[in-house]
């Protein structure tokens, strides 16, 4: 069975939550899940403790060491974190190529392409090497159209204008 590649993109909040929900759904079906998060800083201890309850079938990795968001770092700190982010991406390539899980979620991977930390060509290589039966979920703000041939579905999350008169209807 061929695995699917799904993108969750948009400029508002909810992309990670939607991807996490897809992971929990797969986990509840006894599938193994690996989520690798980028551009989020290191995880808070409370979050790590709660998420460890899902292991060993659902594992979450962050390679960044700073607790701040990447955009907030000094140039020196960014240079150090670039190494960590690239290590995370190399780990993602290994997982994708070996089929180590049933579902691989690459949270904010589109952001590391958008910020030119990795190239679209680097990412195409990951997609081409992906174990055929593995499902893949990608999140980020901007979806590069160049990746369209590799993707089965794109979900765009955006804010909806609420009609104040009909609010709650």
Backbone as ProteinMPNN parsed JSONL, in Angstrom:
{"seq_chain_A": "XXXXXXXXXXXXXXXXXXXXXXXXXXXXXXXXXXXXXXXXXXXXXXXXXXXXXXXXXXXXXXXXXXXXXXXXXXXXXXXXXXXXXXXXXXXXXXXXXXXXXXXXXXXXXXXXXXXXXXXXXXXXXXXXXXXXXXXXXXXXXXXXXXXXXXXXXXXXXXXXXXXXXXXXX", "coords_chain_A": {"N_chain_A": [[0.842, -1.186, 0.0], [0.603, 2.167, -0.907], [2.054, 4.897, 0.723], [0.78, 8.051, 1.88], [1.335, 11.554, 1.23], [0.878, 14.416, 2.975], [0.182, 17.876, 3.279], [0.014, 20.473, 5.625], [-0.713, 23.695, 5.795], [-0.406, 27.312, 6.16], [-0.978, 30.634, 7.488], [-1.884, 30.901, 10.061], [-2.605, 29.758, 13.459], [-2.691, 26.284, 14.553], [-1.764, 24.314, 12.873], [0.211, 22.512, 13.857], [-1.293, 21.307, 15.871], [-3.286, 20.024, 14.372], [-1.691, 18.23, 12.91], [-0.641, 16.758, 15.055], [-2.999, 15.62, 15.979], [-3.55, 13.901, 13.828], [-1.437, 12.204, 14.192], [-2.043, 11.066, 16.728], [-4.39, 9.762, 16.052], [-3.378, 7.815, 14.251], [-1.697, 6.489, 16.056], [-3.628, 5.453, 17.801], [-4.568, 3.459, 16.248], [-2.732, 1.51, 16.468], [-0.401, 2.121, 15.072], [2.963, 3.088, 14.398], [4.47, 6.204, 15.191], [6.447, 8.972, 14.353], [7.359, 12.171, 15.203], [8.976, 15.017, 14.155], [10.061, 18.066, 15.17], [10.609, 21.37, 14.061], [12.084, 24.635, 14.359], [10.899, 25.391, 16.748], [12.171, 25.686, 19.123], [13.58, 24.265, 22.156], [11.826, 21.624, 23.841], [9.475, 22.136, 26.524], [9.821, 20.891, 29.841], [7.452, 19.943, 31.087], [5.784, 19.464, 28.879], [7.26, 17.48, 27.572], [7.171, 15.393, 29.464], [4.413, 14.75, 29.51], [3.977, 13.978, 26.831], [5.636, 11.796, 26.616], [4.176, 9.702, 27.551], [2.945, 8.559, 25.418], [4.83, 7.05, 24.196], [6.185, 3.784, 23.44], [5.241, 3.988, 20.844], [4.624, 6.476, 19.731], [6.71, 8.942, 19.084], [8.382, 11.992, 19.803], [10.572, 14.396, 18.553], [12.909, 17.002, 19.046], [15.529, 18.896, 17.895], [16.699, 21.27, 18.397], [18.408, 23.386, 20.715], [18.056, 25.751, 22.088], [15.744, 27.611, 24.089], [14.299, 29.593, 23.001], [12.445, 30.879, 20.159], [13.577, 30.371, 16.815], [13.678, 32.689, 15.187], [14.047, 34.664, 17.063], [16.618, 34.543, 17.957], [20.092, 35.53, 18.396], [22.573, 36.297, 15.871], [24.812, 34.691, 16.295], [23.766, 32.672, 17.964], [21.889, 31.636, 16.19], [23.554, 30.528, 14.246], [24.609, 28.35, 15.638], [22.262, 26.913, 16.173], [21.49, 26.293, 13.575], [23.074, 24.139, 12.887], [22.009, 22.201, 14.603], [19.372, 22.073, 13.611], [19.836, 21.162, 11.008], [20.888, 18.668, 11.669], [18.563, 17.515, 12.705], [17.027, 17.455, 10.354], [18.566, 15.679, 8.834], [18.204, 13.388, 10.38], [15.472, 13.063, 9.925], [15.557, 12.406, 7.192], [16.816, 9.924, 7.368], [14.925, 8.42, 8.852], [12.747, 8.548, 7.07], [13.801, 7.216, 4.854], [14.328, 4.651, 5.804], [11.949, 3.659, 6.674], [11.163, 3.596, 9.328], [8.915, 4.115, 10.821], [5.282, 4.164, 10.766], [3.941, 6.535, 10.303], [5.298, 9.61, 9.609], [5.793, 12.733, 10.882], [6.653, 15.908, 9.998], [7.057, 18.651, 11.483], [6.754, 22.034, 10.901], [8.616, 21.877, 8.883], [8.376, 23.036, 6.418], [8.912, 25.627, 7.054], [11.68, 25.648, 7.515], [12.564, 25.381, 4.971], [11.502, 27.685, 3.828], [12.991, 29.595, 5.156], [15.422, 29.186, 4.05], [17.15, 27.324, 5.195], [17.324, 24.683, 4.58], [17.351, 23.432, 1.223], [14.87, 23.37, -1.387], [15.494, 21.361, -3.116], [16.982, 19.637, -1.469], [14.912, 18.753, 0.117], [13.282, 17.511, -1.764], [14.842, 15.3, -2.302], [14.576, 13.879, 0.102], [11.85, 13.224, -0.072], [11.844, 11.637, -2.362], [13.34, 9.491, -1.473], [11.779, 8.408, 0.46], [10.336, 5.748, 2.25], [8.116, 3.666, 0.603], [5.594, 2.814, 1.686], [5.155, 4.41, 3.875], [3.365, 6.977, 5.575], [3.322, 10.534, 5.359], [3.361, 13.642, 6.945], [3.498, 17.067, 6.525], [4.194, 20.261, 7.85], [3.814, 23.857, 7.935], [4.109, 27.391, 7.195], [4.27, 28.334, 4.495], [3.716, 26.756, 1.446], [5.777, 25.37, -0.889], [5.208, 25.422, -4.282], [6.693, 23.899, -5.994], [6.955, 21.424, -4.853], [4.57, 20.169, -5.289], [4.154, 17.895, -7.09], [4.85, 15.729, -5.479], [3.008, 15.483, -3.497], [-0.024, 14.39, -1.997], [-2.24, 15.597, -0.784], [-3.269, 18.867, 0.203], [-3.834, 20.914, 2.897], [-5.056, 23.965, 3.839], [-4.873, 26.238, 6.387], [-6.674, 28.876, 7.563], [-7.684, 32.017, 8.988], [-11.082, 32.645, 9.649], [-13.409, 35.104, 8.799], [-15.642, 36.34, 11.131], [-19.052, 36.797, 11.28], [-20.377, 39.161, 13.211], [-23.062, 39.605, 13.914], [-24.253, 37.153, 13.565], [-22.893, 35.525, 15.202], [-22.318, 32.607, 17.018], [-24.406, 31.216, 15.963]], "CA_chain_A": [[0.0, 0.0, 0.0], [1.404, 3.376, -1.033], [1.837, 5.902, 1.741], [0.345, 9.362, 1.405], [2.048, 12.74, 1.672], [-0.089, 15.479, 3.209], [0.724, 19.149, 3.729], [-0.877, 21.349, 6.389], [-0.015, 24.981, 5.732], [-1.188, 28.518, 6.394], [-0.314, 31.618, 8.346], [-2.475, 30.99, 11.397], [-2.318, 28.684, 14.403], [-3.461, 25.061, 14.419], [-1.117, 23.322, 11.994], [0.828, 21.486, 14.697], [-2.376, 20.581, 16.545], [-3.895, 19.131, 13.391], [-0.723, 17.158, 12.651], [-0.608, 15.942, 16.267], [-4.232, 14.836, 15.958], [-3.361, 12.821, 12.861], [-0.53, 11.266, 14.841], [-2.772, 10.347, 17.777], [-5.297, 8.856, 15.351], [-2.565, 6.681, 13.791], [-1.255, 5.796, 17.271], [-4.769, 4.701, 18.335], [-4.736, 2.314, 15.35], [-1.532, 0.703, 16.689], [0.657, 2.463, 14.123], [4.067, 3.825, 15.017], [4.508, 7.596, 14.739], [7.573, 9.822, 14.749], [7.169, 13.586, 14.888], [10.188, 15.813, 14.314], [9.654, 19.461, 15.159], [11.627, 22.352, 13.703], [11.809, 26.054, 14.606], [10.033, 25.528, 17.927], [12.976, 25.736, 20.33], [13.558, 22.989, 22.873], [10.533, 21.356, 24.481], [9.356, 22.344, 27.965], [9.83, 19.624, 30.565], [6.08, 19.476, 31.301], [5.311, 18.922, 27.601], [7.985, 16.231, 27.332], [6.654, 14.368, 30.374], [3.088, 14.35, 29.056], [4.068, 13.298, 25.533], [6.339, 10.502, 26.778], [3.173, 8.672, 27.834], [2.57, 7.947, 24.145], [5.92, 6.187, 23.741], [7.175, 3.893, 22.37], [4.64, 4.028, 19.512], [4.561, 7.858, 19.251], [7.901, 9.635, 19.59], [8.53, 13.366, 19.341], [11.962, 14.842, 18.638], [13.342, 18.37, 18.734], [16.976, 18.914, 17.917], [17.167, 22.591, 18.805], [18.818, 23.441, 22.119], [17.615, 27.001, 22.683], [14.328, 27.633, 24.455], [13.668, 30.67, 22.228], [12.165, 30.603, 18.761], [14.725, 30.619, 15.945], [13.664, 34.072, 14.726], [14.396, 35.544, 18.174], [18.004, 34.31, 18.346], [21.143, 36.371, 17.835], [23.229, 35.651, 14.728], [25.688, 33.643, 16.829], [22.903, 31.573, 18.405], [21.304, 31.043, 14.983], [24.573, 29.688, 13.606], [24.661, 27.106, 16.405], [21.013, 26.181, 15.974], [21.458, 25.78, 12.198], [23.677, 22.8, 12.939], [21.02, 21.323, 15.237], [18.246, 21.916, 12.683], [20.299, 20.271, 9.92], [20.94, 17.319, 12.246], [17.177, 17.052, 12.741], [16.611, 17.133, 8.992], [19.265, 14.444, 8.452], [17.494, 12.314, 11.07], [14.22, 12.878, 9.18], [15.886, 11.665, 5.964], [17.09, 8.535, 7.755], [13.646, 7.802, 9.207], [11.954, 8.421, 5.84], [14.411, 6.227, 3.972], [14.346, 3.301, 6.38], [10.6, 3.226, 7.02], [11.228, 3.319, 10.762], [7.593, 4.297, 11.424], [4.171, 4.152, 9.814], [3.62, 7.933, 10.018], [6.342, 10.571, 9.946], [5.295, 14.107, 10.877], [7.739, 16.889, 9.997], [6.38, 19.869, 11.909], [7.434, 23.273, 10.499], [9.68, 21.616, 7.911], [8.251, 24.018, 5.343], [9.557, 26.839, 7.555], [13.138, 25.618, 7.329], [12.78, 25.641, 3.542], [11.166, 29.088, 3.612], [14.094, 30.395, 5.69], [16.636, 28.772, 3.319], [18.026, 26.49, 6.012], [17.529, 23.587, 3.62], [16.822, 23.8, -0.088], [13.769, 22.559, -1.904], [16.122, 20.17, -3.702], [17.275, 18.74, -0.344], [13.658, 18.162, 0.553], [12.855, 16.592, -2.819], [15.612, 14.053, -2.111], [13.921, 13.162, 1.195], [10.593, 12.682, -0.574], [12.158, 10.569, -3.311], [13.904, 8.358, -0.731], [10.8, 7.958, 1.452], [9.805, 4.385, 2.174], [6.874, 3.807, -0.151], [4.369, 2.583, 2.455], [5.075, 5.357, 4.988], [2.62, 8.224, 5.427], [4.137, 11.685, 5.723], [2.628, 14.894, 7.142], [4.403, 18.21, 6.554], [3.517, 21.496, 8.229], [4.545, 25.111, 7.79], [3.284, 28.5, 6.711], [4.285, 28.491, 3.043], [3.912, 25.524, 0.69], [6.419, 25.625, -2.185], [4.506, 24.72, -5.359], [7.626, 22.967, -6.642], [6.772, 20.11, -4.225], [3.228, 19.678, -5.605], [4.118, 16.536, -7.664], [5.118, 14.719, -4.453], [2.015, 15.629, -2.434], [-1.356, 13.873, -2.278], [-3.281, 16.499, -0.28], [-2.82, 20.098, 0.85], [-4.844, 21.578, 3.719], [-4.632, 25.314, 4.187], [-5.591, 26.736, 7.555], [-6.705, 30.344, 7.595], [-8.71, 32.587, 9.861], [-12.347, 32.974, 8.997], [-14.067, 36.306, 9.314], [-16.872, 35.98, 11.825], [-20.12, 37.776, 11.215], [-20.706, 39.436, 14.611], [-24.501, 39.487, 14.12], [-24.646, 35.745, 13.562], [-21.967, 34.78, 16.053], [-22.958, 31.646, 17.882], [-25.501, 30.527, 15.264]], "C_chain_A": [[0.884, 1.245, 0.0], [1.041, 4.366, 0.058], [1.482, 7.24, 1.128], [1.242, 10.459, 1.977], [1.024, 13.862, 1.762], [0.612, 16.712, 3.745], [-0.37, 19.903, 4.476], [-0.158, 22.688, 6.47], [-0.971, 26.13, 6.01], [-0.515, 29.402, 7.408], [-0.879, 31.697, 9.752], [-2.097, 29.781, 12.253], [-3.155, 27.452, 14.085], [-2.819, 23.983, 13.581], [-0.51, 22.181, 12.805], [-0.245, 20.652, 15.39], [-3.051, 19.601, 15.602], [-2.977, 17.955, 13.08], [-0.646, 16.206, 13.852], [-1.855, 15.06, 16.344], [-4.148, 13.679, 14.983], [-2.428, 11.754, 13.441], [-1.217, 10.437, 15.903], [-3.757, 9.361, 17.143], [-4.546, 7.619, 14.852], [-2.122, 5.831, 14.978], [-2.38, 4.928, 17.824], [-5.091, 3.481, 17.472], [-3.517, 1.392, 15.392], [-0.449, 0.923, 15.633], [1.74, 3.225, 14.868], [4.186, 5.202, 14.359], [5.791, 8.244, 15.24], [7.257, 11.228, 14.275], [8.49, 14.287, 15.157], [9.778, 17.265, 14.147], [10.851, 20.366, 14.899], [11.133, 23.743, 14.081], [10.896, 26.303, 15.798], [10.844, 25.761, 19.2], [12.913, 24.389, 21.032], [12.228, 22.854, 23.622], [10.591, 21.644, 25.979], [9.27, 20.988, 28.646], [8.42, 19.072, 30.762], [5.508, 18.84, 30.035], [5.961, 17.574, 27.324], [7.419, 15.108, 28.19], [5.295, 13.852, 29.914], [3.179, 13.533, 27.77], [4.786, 11.952, 25.623], [5.373, 9.366, 27.085], [2.757, 7.934, 26.564], [3.636, 6.97, 23.631], [5.673, 4.745, 24.149], [6.568, 4.032, 20.977], [4.602, 5.426, 18.901], [5.722, 8.604, 19.892], [7.989, 11.023, 18.972], [9.964, 13.815, 19.594], [12.064, 16.32, 18.296], [14.851, 18.379, 18.877], [17.541, 20.254, 18.361], [17.431, 22.624, 20.31], [18.332, 24.698, 22.834], [16.134, 26.914, 23.03], [13.57, 28.723, 23.695], [13.373, 30.196, 20.807], [13.358, 31.043, 17.916], [14.819, 32.091, 15.54], [14.129, 35.059, 15.797], [15.868, 35.459, 18.573], [18.951, 35.333, 17.733], [21.782, 35.623, 16.67], [24.123, 34.504, 15.182], [24.873, 32.417, 17.267], [22.258, 30.867, 17.212], [22.296, 30.104, 14.306], [24.683, 28.337, 14.311], [23.41, 26.257, 16.174], [20.879, 25.635, 14.554], [22.032, 24.372, 12.131], [22.672, 21.81, 13.518], [19.838, 21.046, 14.304], [18.64, 20.985, 11.541], [20.441, 18.837, 10.416], [19.543, 16.712, 12.318], [16.679, 16.662, 11.363], [17.298, 15.857, 8.502], [18.632, 13.228, 9.132], [16.177, 12.016, 10.347], [14.467, 12.094, 7.894], [16.13, 10.192, 6.263], [15.79, 7.802, 8.06], [12.814, 7.557, 7.949], [12.488, 7.303, 4.951], [14.368, 4.805, 4.49], [12.954, 2.785, 6.714], [10.481, 2.853, 8.477], [9.878, 3.464, 11.472], [6.535, 4.227, 10.333], [3.796, 5.565, 9.372], [4.768, 8.804, 10.505], [5.748, 11.962, 9.793], [6.506, 15.027, 10.973], [7.106, 18.257, 10.216], [7.26, 21.084, 11.653], [8.611, 23.02, 9.555], [9.591, 22.599, 6.745], [8.898, 25.341, 5.748], [11.066, 26.816, 7.366], [13.5, 25.725, 5.851], [12.559, 27.118, 3.258], [12.291, 30.007, 4.099], [15.444, 30.001, 5.09], [17.646, 28.036, 4.191], [18.331, 25.198, 5.257], [16.905, 24.038, 2.304], [15.636, 22.912, -0.448], [14.321, 21.27, -2.491], [16.489, 19.158, -2.613], [15.997, 18.009, 0.076], [13.106, 17.19, -0.486], [13.573, 15.247, -2.676], [15.006, 13.22, -0.98], [12.645, 12.492, 0.689], [10.824, 11.518, -1.536], [12.663, 9.316, -2.602], [12.919, 7.753, 0.259], [10.359, 6.522, 1.182], [8.394, 4.472, 1.606], [5.605, 3.678, 0.686], [4.164, 3.588, 3.594], [4.215, 6.566, 4.63], [3.487, 9.361, 5.957], [3.23, 12.906, 5.829], [3.657, 16.0, 7.304], [3.619, 19.44, 6.976], [4.434, 22.691, 8.009], [3.641, 26.176, 7.211], [3.152, 28.495, 5.189], [4.581, 27.159, 2.371], [4.552, 25.856, -0.655], [5.766, 24.768, -3.282], [5.399, 23.705, -6.075], [7.471, 21.54, -6.078], [5.435, 19.467, -4.576], [3.228, 18.258, -6.19], [4.301, 15.417, -6.63], [3.984, 14.58, -3.444], [0.643, 15.125, -2.883], [-2.463, 14.833, -1.854], [-2.639, 17.707, 0.391], [-4.009, 20.68, 1.595], [-4.294, 22.931, 4.106], [-5.509, 25.822, 5.316], [-5.516, 28.258, 7.544], [-7.813, 30.799, 8.526], [-9.954, 32.874, 9.036], [-12.88, 34.246, 9.632], [-15.39, 35.876, 9.935], [-17.857, 37.132, 11.71], [-20.624, 37.995, 12.646], [-22.21, 39.284, 14.883], [-24.929, 38.038, 14.256], [-23.725, 34.877, 14.42], [-22.747, 33.834, 16.978], [-24.1, 30.896, 17.213], [-25.035, 29.206, 14.689]], "O_chain_A": [[1.802, 1.362, 0.811], [-0.136, 4.643, 0.292], [1.845, 7.526, -0.013], [1.823, 10.316, 3.052], [0.384, 14.219, 0.773], [1.524, 16.612, 4.565], [-1.517, 19.968, 4.033], [0.876, 22.809, 7.128], [-2.186, 25.944, 6.085], [0.406, 28.979, 8.107], [-0.397, 32.489, 10.561], [-1.36, 28.899, 11.814], [-4.195, 27.549, 13.433], [-3.285, 22.844, 13.579], [-0.7, 21.011, 12.471], [-0.121, 19.431, 15.485], [-3.356, 18.473, 15.988], [-3.432, 16.814, 12.995], [-0.592, 14.989, 13.678], [-1.774, 13.893, 16.728], [-4.627, 12.585, 15.281], [-2.609, 10.56, 13.207], [-1.002, 9.227, 15.979], [-3.934, 8.251, 17.645], [-5.026, 6.498, 15.013], [-2.163, 4.602, 14.918], [-2.139, 3.805, 18.267], [-5.802, 2.577, 17.909], [-3.294, 0.597, 14.479], [0.329, 0.015, 15.337], [1.466, 3.92, 15.846], [4.027, 5.348, 13.147], [6.172, 8.086, 16.4], [6.933, 11.453, 13.109], [9.057, 14.172, 16.243], [9.22, 17.652, 13.12], [11.942, 20.164, 15.433], [9.93, 24.001, 14.12], [10.199, 27.316, 15.848], [10.263, 26.011, 20.256], [12.256, 23.469, 20.546], [11.598, 23.848, 23.984], [11.617, 21.427, 26.624], [8.71, 20.044, 28.089], [8.204, 17.868, 30.621], [4.834, 17.812, 30.098], [5.294, 16.634, 26.892], [7.211, 13.997, 27.704], [5.054, 12.645, 29.926], [2.518, 12.503, 27.644], [4.562, 11.07, 24.794], [5.71, 8.196, 26.901], [2.271, 6.805, 26.633], [3.37, 6.163, 22.74], [4.991, 4.515, 25.147], [7.312, 4.182, 20.008], [4.554, 5.558, 17.678], [5.717, 8.864, 21.095], [7.711, 11.214, 17.788], [10.502, 13.644, 20.688], [11.4, 16.818, 17.387], [15.384, 17.914, 19.884], [18.728, 20.36, 18.668], [16.742, 21.955, 21.081], [18.212, 24.705, 24.059], [15.366, 26.231, 22.353], [12.34, 28.771, 23.739], [13.973, 29.238, 20.32], [14.063, 31.986, 18.274], [15.904, 32.673, 15.547], [14.557, 36.167, 15.474], [16.321, 36.216, 19.431], [18.66, 35.926, 16.694], [21.546, 34.426, 16.506], [24.184, 33.463, 14.526], [25.241, 31.279, 16.979], [22.099, 29.646, 17.22], [21.929, 29.021, 13.849], [24.833, 27.303, 13.66], [23.492, 25.041, 16.002], [20.221, 24.615, 14.349], [21.528, 23.519, 11.401], [22.501, 20.711, 12.99], [19.362, 19.914, 14.221], [17.861, 20.115, 11.151], [20.151, 17.893, 9.681], [19.36, 15.53, 12.025], [15.988, 15.654, 11.211], [16.672, 15.041, 7.825], [18.536, 12.159, 8.529], [15.81, 10.854, 10.176], [13.68, 11.217, 7.541], [15.705, 9.318, 5.508], [15.576, 6.688, 7.581], [12.241, 6.481, 7.781], [11.718, 6.539, 4.368], [14.37, 3.855, 3.707], [12.789, 1.601, 7.007], [9.781, 1.903, 8.827], [9.715, 2.99, 12.596], [6.845, 4.23, 9.142], [3.388, 5.782, 8.231], [5.158, 8.742, 11.671], [5.262, 12.33, 8.724], [7.29, 14.937, 11.918], [6.68, 18.926, 9.275], [8.389, 21.15, 12.139], [9.505, 23.859, 9.442], [10.609, 22.956, 6.152], [9.375, 26.09, 4.896], [11.67, 27.852, 7.087], [14.617, 26.115, 5.513], [13.337, 27.737, 2.532], [12.518, 31.072, 3.524], [16.49, 30.436, 5.572], [18.851, 28.114, 3.957], [19.452, 24.69, 5.294], [16.042, 24.915, 2.28], [15.442, 21.84, 0.126], [13.7, 20.213, -2.382], [16.326, 17.954, -2.809], [16.01, 16.809, 0.351], [12.529, 16.163, -0.131], [12.983, 14.191, -2.902], [14.927, 11.996, -1.086], [12.392, 11.326, 0.989], [10.084, 10.535, -1.522], [12.44, 8.203, -3.077], [13.189, 6.7, 0.837], [10.054, 6.142, 0.051], [7.575, 5.261, 2.077], [4.627, 4.375, 0.416], [3.099, 3.607, 4.211], [4.317, 7.112, 3.531], [4.28, 9.178, 6.88], [2.433, 13.179, 4.932], [4.576, 15.892, 8.116], [2.496, 19.646, 6.514], [5.654, 22.557, 7.911], [2.524, 25.884, 6.783], [2.051, 28.635, 4.657], [5.576, 26.506, 2.685], [3.945, 26.545, -1.475], [5.778, 23.539, -3.209], [4.903, 22.761, -6.689], [7.815, 20.567, -6.749], [5.191, 18.323, -4.193], [2.362, 17.468, -5.815], [3.936, 14.272, -6.896], [3.994, 13.661, -2.625], [0.204, 15.396, -4.001], [-3.514, 14.882, -2.493], [-1.61, 17.593, 1.056], [-5.065, 20.915, 1.008], [-3.19, 23.031, 4.642], [-6.736, 25.832, 5.211], [-4.433, 28.844, 7.52], [-8.753, 30.057, 8.811], [-9.877, 33.29, 7.88], [-12.808, 34.432, 10.847], [-16.16, 35.133, 9.325], [-17.536, 38.283, 12.004], [-21.236, 37.097, 13.226], [-22.592, 38.875, 15.979], [-25.871, 37.732, 14.988], [-23.778, 33.648, 14.362], [-23.713, 34.235, 17.628], [-24.705, 30.022, 17.834], [-25.823, 28.492, 14.069]]}, "name": "protein", "num_of_chains": 1, "seq": "XXXXXXXXXXXXXXXXXXXXXXXXXXXXXXXXXXXXXXXXXXXXXXXXXXXXXXXXXXXXXXXXXXXXXXXXXXXXXXXXXXXXXXXXXXXXXXXXXXXXXXXXXXXXXXXXXXXXXXXXXXXXXXXXXXXXXXXXXXXXXXXXXXXXXXXXXXXXXXXXXXXXXXXXX"}
